[in-house]
Amino acid sequence: MSTHNQGTELDLSWISKIQVNHPAVLRRAEQIQARRPVKKEWQAAWLLKAVTFIDLTTLSGDDTSSNIQRLCYKAKYPIREDLLKALNMHDKGITTAAVCVYPARVCDAVKALKAVGCNIPVASVATGFPAGQTHLKTRLEEIRLAVEDGATEIDIVINRTLVLTGQWEGSDFIKTSTGKETVNATFPVAIVMLRAIRDFFWKTGNKIGFKPAGGIRSAKDSLAWLSLVKEELGDEWLKPELFRIGASTLLSDIERQIYHHVTGRYAAYHDLPMS
């Protein structure tokens, strides 16, 4: 869906003039990765904040209604309640930002979230995920069916041919990758994308969201991503309406790190069975 003013012609001629200083981007990325993004005493608070940006995702060929149900329960209760109580955060309603599933599993997710009393969005990948190499009619029908089944957010695989030929399309979010590629979310690419979002905002007044996805597995990684977005776009982008992290295993490590923060020891597998 396009987010620009429908009454104003969108002038993207400035895009063709953009040049990327590749060495400078790499230096900036190295800075982000080399430093500790958050002081130790604030790490638990920032990790809980990171949880609220996660699109908790399962995109496996063997997804079933039972593992979708488990995913949705974890989205509603991402951190063990006794750990939240120890941090005095048990009554803050912390959940993930959304769950993300294949179109055929949207009904299962909607039903499972309703069963646990959780009103977070159901996002669905569509339009021939992950390659996007299907007919336009098929892609549009896949979106329609996902929305009909209750999806309120659609991760669209863009038509790479249109992009490579400069035929840009509007969107509410831009995403680093499908998560199914050999290389997915990287800091150099993210820096370029974030600065494009910033430039677009300066030129149009429209805020576009950002979603890194693929390969973000550690709590430390999540803090680096939050720090990057905060520094490049400011605090106003640090909300689920404008920032998401697509991940399937990240939440488990965040919960382990919070467990360590609270107890002083690392969790055994049986300590966090839902992770």
C-alpha positions as CSV (number, residue, x, y, z in Angstrom):
1,M,0.0,0.0,0.0
2,S,1.3,3.4,-0.9
3,T,1.7,5.9,1.9
4,H,2.3,9.1,-0.1
5,N,-0.3,11.8,-0.4
6,Q,-2.7,10.5,-3.1
7,G,-3.4,14.1,-4.2
8,T,0.2,14.8,-4.9
9,E,2.3,13.3,-7.7
10,L,5.2,11.4,-6.2
11,D,8.5,12.7,-7.6
12,L,11.2,10.1,-7.3
13,S,13.7,11.7,-9.7
14,W,16.0,12.4,-6.8
15,I,16.5,8.7,-6.3
16,S,18.4,8.4,-9.6
17,K,20.9,11.0,-8.3
18,I,21.7,9.2,-5.1
19,Q,25.3,7.9,-4.6
20,V,26.4,5.7,-1.8
21,N,29.8,6.2,-0.2
22,H,30.5,2.5,0.3
23,P,33.6,2.8,2.5
24,A,31.9,5.3,4.8
25,V,28.9,2.9,5.1
26,L,31.2,0.0,6.0
27,R,33.0,2.1,8.7
28,R,29.6,3.1,10.2
29,A,28.6,-0.5,10.3
30,E,31.8,-1.6,12.0
31,Q,31.2,1.1,14.7
32,I,27.8,-0.2,15.4
33,Q,29.0,-3.8,15.7
34,A,32.1,-3.1,17.7
35,R,30.7,-1.2,20.6
36,R,28.4,-2.1,23.4
37,P,25.1,-0.6,22.4
38,V,23.5,-0.3,25.8
39,K,25.0,0.1,29.3
40,K,24.8,-3.1,31.3
41,E,22.4,-1.8,33.9
42,W,19.9,-0.8,31.2
43,Q,20.2,-4.0,29.1
44,A,17.2,-5.8,30.6
45,A,14.9,-2.9,30.0
46,W,16.1,-2.6,26.4
47,L,15.8,-6.3,25.8
48,L,12.2,-6.1,26.9
49,K,11.7,-3.2,24.5
50,A,13.2,-5.4,21.8
51,V,10.6,-8.1,22.4
52,T,7.8,-5.6,21.6
53,F,9.3,-5.1,18.1
54,I,9.5,-8.8,17.2
55,D,7.4,-10.2,14.4
56,L,7.5,-13.7,15.9
57,T,7.8,-15.9,12.8
58,T,7.5,-19.4,11.5
59,L,7.8,-20.0,7.8
60,S,8.6,-23.7,7.6
61,G,7.3,-26.2,5.1
62,D,6.1,-28.4,7.9
63,D,4.1,-25.8,9.9
64,T,1.0,-27.2,11.4
65,S,-1.9,-25.8,13.5
66,S,-0.2,-27.1,16.7
67,N,3.1,-25.2,16.2
68,I,1.2,-22.1,15.1
69,Q,-0.7,-22.4,18.4
70,R,2.5,-22.6,20.3
71,L,3.9,-19.6,18.4
72,C,0.9,-17.5,19.3
73,Y,1.1,-18.5,23.0
74,K,4.7,-17.4,23.0
75,A,3.8,-14.2,21.3
76,K,1.3,-13.5,24.1
77,Y,3.7,-14.6,26.9
78,P,7.2,-14.0,25.5
79,I,9.0,-13.9,28.9
80,R,8.3,-16.1,31.9
81,E,6.1,-14.3,34.3
82,D,8.3,-14.8,37.4
83,L,11.1,-13.1,35.5
84,L,8.9,-10.2,34.6
85,K,7.8,-9.9,38.3
86,A,11.4,-9.8,39.4
87,L,11.8,-6.8,37.1
88,N,8.5,-5.3,38.1
89,M,7.3,-5.5,34.5
90,H,4.6,-8.3,34.9
91,D,1.7,-5.9,34.6
92,K,2.9,-4.0,31.5
93,G,1.3,-6.2,28.9
94,I,4.5,-7.1,27.1
95,T,3.9,-9.1,23.9
96,T,5.6,-9.4,20.6
97,A,4.6,-6.9,17.9
98,A,2.9,-9.6,15.7
99,V,3.1,-13.1,14.5
100,C,4.1,-13.8,10.9
101,V,3.0,-17.0,9.1
102,Y,2.3,-18.4,5.6
103,P,-1.1,-17.4,4.1
104,A,-2.4,-20.9,4.6
105,R,-1.8,-20.6,8.3
106,V,-3.4,-17.2,8.9
107,C,-6.7,-18.8,10.1
108,D,-4.8,-21.0,12.6
109,A,-3.0,-17.9,14.0
110,V,-6.1,-15.8,14.2
111,K,-7.9,-18.6,16.1
112,A,-4.9,-19.2,18.4
113,L,-4.4,-15.6,19.3
114,K,-8.1,-15.2,20.1
115,A,-8.0,-18.3,22.3
116,V,-5.2,-16.7,24.5
117,G,-6.9,-13.3,24.5
118,C,-4.2,-11.6,22.5
119,N,-5.1,-8.8,19.9
120,I,-1.7,-8.4,18.2
121,P,-1.7,-8.4,14.4
122,V,-1.3,-11.5,12.3
123,A,1.2,-10.7,9.5
124,S,1.5,-13.0,6.5
125,V,4.1,-13.3,3.8
126,A,2.4,-13.3,0.4
127,T,2.9,-12.7,-3.3
128,G,4.9,-15.8,-4.1
129,F,7.2,-15.7,-1.0
130,P,10.2,-15.9,-1.1
131,A,11.0,-15.4,-4.8
132,G,8.0,-13.4,-5.9
133,Q,8.2,-15.1,-9.3
134,T,4.5,-15.7,-9.8
135,H,1.9,-14.1,-12.0
136,L,0.5,-10.8,-10.7
137,K,-3.0,-12.2,-10.7
138,T,-1.9,-15.0,-8.4
139,R,0.0,-12.7,-6.1
140,L,-3.0,-10.4,-5.7
141,E,-5.3,-13.3,-5.0
142,E,-2.9,-14.6,-2.3
143,I,-3.0,-11.2,-0.6
144,R,-6.8,-11.1,-0.8
145,L,-7.2,-14.6,0.7
146,A,-4.7,-13.8,3.5
147,V,-6.7,-10.6,4.4
148,E,-10.0,-12.5,4.1
149,D,-8.7,-15.0,6.7
150,G,-7.8,-12.3,9.1
151,A,-4.2,-11.1,8.3
152,T,-3.9,-7.3,8.9
153,E,-0.3,-7.0,7.7
154,I,1.2,-8.3,4.5
155,D,4.9,-8.8,3.9
156,I,5.0,-8.4,0.1
157,V,7.9,-9.8,-1.9
158,I,8.6,-7.0,-4.3
159,N,9.0,-7.5,-8.1
160,R,12.7,-7.3,-8.4
161,T,12.5,-6.6,-12.1
162,L,10.6,-3.4,-11.5
163,V,13.2,-2.3,-8.9
164,L,16.1,-3.0,-11.1
165,T,14.5,-1.0,-13.9
166,G,13.7,1.9,-11.6
167,Q,9.9,1.4,-11.5
168,W,9.5,2.0,-7.8
169,E,6.4,1.1,-5.7
170,G,5.1,2.7,-2.5
171,S,5.0,0.9,0.8
172,D,4.4,1.3,4.5
173,F,7.5,-0.6,5.5
174,I,10.7,-1.6,3.7
175,K,12.3,-4.9,4.7
176,T,16.0,-5.9,4.3
177,S,15.3,-9.4,3.0
178,T,13.0,-12.4,3.0
179,G,15.1,-14.2,5.6
180,K,15.4,-17.1,3.1
181,E,18.5,-15.9,1.3
182,T,22.1,-16.8,1.9
183,V,22.8,-13.2,3.1
184,N,19.9,-11.5,4.9
185,A,19.9,-8.5,7.3
186,T,23.2,-6.8,7.4
187,F,24.2,-3.5,8.9
188,P,25.7,-1.9,5.8
189,V,22.5,-2.5,3.8
190,A,20.4,-1.3,6.8
191,I,22.3,2.0,7.0
192,V,21.6,2.8,3.4
193,M,17.9,1.8,3.8
194,L,17.5,3.9,7.0
195,R,19.1,6.9,5.4
196,A,16.7,6.5,2.5
197,I,13.8,6.5,4.9
198,R,15.2,9.6,6.5
199,D,15.6,11.4,3.2
200,F,12.1,10.4,2.1
201,F,10.7,11.8,5.3
202,W,12.5,15.0,4.9
203,K,11.3,15.4,1.3
204,T,7.7,14.2,1.8
205,G,6.8,14.3,5.5
206,N,5.9,10.6,5.3
207,K,7.3,8.1,7.8
208,I,8.2,4.7,6.4
209,G,8.8,1.7,8.7
210,F,11.8,-0.5,8.7
211,K,12.1,-4.3,9.2
212,P,15.3,-6.2,9.3
213,A,14.8,-9.9,8.9
214,G,16.9,-13.0,8.7
215,G,19.9,-14.0,10.7
216,I,19.0,-11.9,13.8
217,R,19.4,-14.5,16.5
218,S,21.1,-13.1,19.6
219,A,20.0,-10.6,22.2
220,K,23.2,-8.6,21.5
221,D,22.2,-8.4,17.8
222,S,18.8,-7.0,18.7
223,L,20.3,-4.3,20.9
224,A,22.6,-3.3,18.1
225,W,19.6,-3.0,15.7
226,L,17.7,-0.9,18.2
227,S,20.7,1.4,18.7
228,L,21.1,1.8,14.9
229,V,17.5,2.8,14.4
230,K,17.6,5.2,17.3
231,E,20.8,6.9,16.1
232,E,19.8,7.1,12.4
233,L,16.1,7.9,12.7
234,G,15.5,8.9,16.3
235,D,13.2,7.8,19.1
236,E,10.1,8.4,17.1
237,W,10.9,5.4,15.0
238,L,11.3,3.1,18.0
239,K,7.7,1.9,18.1
240,P,6.1,-1.1,16.5
241,E,4.2,1.1,14.0
242,L,7.6,2.0,12.4
243,F,10.1,-0.7,13.4
244,R,9.9,-4.5,13.5
245,I,12.4,-7.3,13.7
246,G,11.6,-10.4,11.8
247,A,12.8,-13.4,13.8
248,S,12.0,-16.9,14.8
249,T,14.8,-17.8,17.4
250,L,15.7,-14.3,18.7
251,L,13.1,-14.4,21.4
252,S,14.6,-17.5,23.0
253,D,18.0,-15.8,23.4
254,I,16.5,-12.6,24.8
255,E,14.6,-14.7,27.4
256,R,17.8,-16.5,28.3
257,Q,19.6,-13.2,28.8
258,I,16.8,-11.9,31.0
259,Y,16.9,-15.1,33.0
260,H,20.6,-14.6,33.5
261,H,20.1,-10.9,34.5
262,V,17.5,-11.9,37.1
263,T,19.1,-15.1,38.6
264,G,22.8,-14.6,37.9
265,R,23.0,-17.9,36.1
266,Y,22.4,-19.2,32.6
267,A,19.2,-21.2,32.0
268,A,19.2,-25.0,31.5
269,Y,16.9,-26.2,28.7
270,H,14.3,-27.2,31.2
271,D,14.2,-23.8,32.8
272,L,12.8,-22.2,29.7
273,P,10.9,-25.0,28.0
274,M,8.8,-22.7,25.8
275,S,11.8,-21.0,24.3
